[in-house]
């Protein structure tokens, strides 16, 4: 089982609840906790520099803003920064977020190892998730693994990501087509790009480009 775990959660009750589950239900006792993403990152860096690395990160996605100025304000930023230094650390997200698309993006774009939705069965699911991740499995929340929601989630390929990134920078479809042609990225025809962008609007139910960019940023895709 994991020997050293870092928990990032801003609510005291949830924080202590996770620690109690790790202690009593799983038998993990070397646990450090943080209520801010920056504090969690500093603890991670110290452990990494001391060659006493954390093997597992359990983090929420959303952290409340208060008087303390933070460089990292979300679990997504924390995961990215920690993984940039220690790519093999296991990551479990423990959050109230239950939108299938956002959860899917965390697995696809951040390569998280497990996800637990806060709720009535969270303790049981957290125990199962930690055990499954330790065994090398990718653990989805039962709400998605057991129903049709998992089959309706949006999947983005490399071209979709390029289009979203360029649109977020304010480039028009014509300008994007020109850039794709110069970089020998295909398909780059007018019809193909128009269809791809239209599909992105439909998939994310976006009213316009600004709305589309706001949605994908909220989902953590960009």
LINVEN-V522119 format. One record per backbone hydrogen bond with DSSP energy under -0.5 kcal/mol. CO is the residue of the C=O (numbers start at 0). NH is the residue of the N-H. Records with the same first field share a line. If there is no record, write none. Layout:
CO=NH  NH
//
This chain:
3=54  55
4=31
5=57
6=8  33
7=59
9=11
10=14
11=15
12=16
13=17
14=18
15=19
16=20
17=21
18=22
19=23  24
20=24  25
21=26  27
26=28
28=30
29=4
31=6
33=8
35=39
36=40
37=41
38=42
39=43
40=44
41=45
42=46
43=47
44=48
45=49
46=51
47=50
54=89
55=5
56=58  91
57=7
58=93
60=74
66=68
70=72
71=37
72=62
73=77
74=78
75=79
76=80
77=81
78=82
79=83
80=84
81=84  85
85=88
89=56
90=112  113
91=58
92=94  115
94=117
97=99
98=102
99=103
100=104
101=105
102=106
103=107
104=108  109
105=109  111
106=110
112=138
113=92
115=94
118=121
120=124
121=125
122=126
123=127
124=128
125=129
126=130
127=131
128=132
129=133
130=134
131=136
132=135
136=138
137=139
138=114
140=143  144
141=145
143=146  149
146=149
147=150  151
148=151
156=160
157=161
158=162
159=163
160=164
161=165
162=166
163=167
164=168
165=168  170
166=169
171=175
172=176
173=177
174=178
175=179
176=180
177=181
178=182
179=184
180=183
183=185
188=192
189=193
190=194
191=195
192=196
193=197
194=198
195=199
196=200
197=201
198=202
199=203
200=204  205
201=204
207=211
208=212
209=213
210=214
211=215
212=216
213=217
214=218
215=220  221
216=219
//
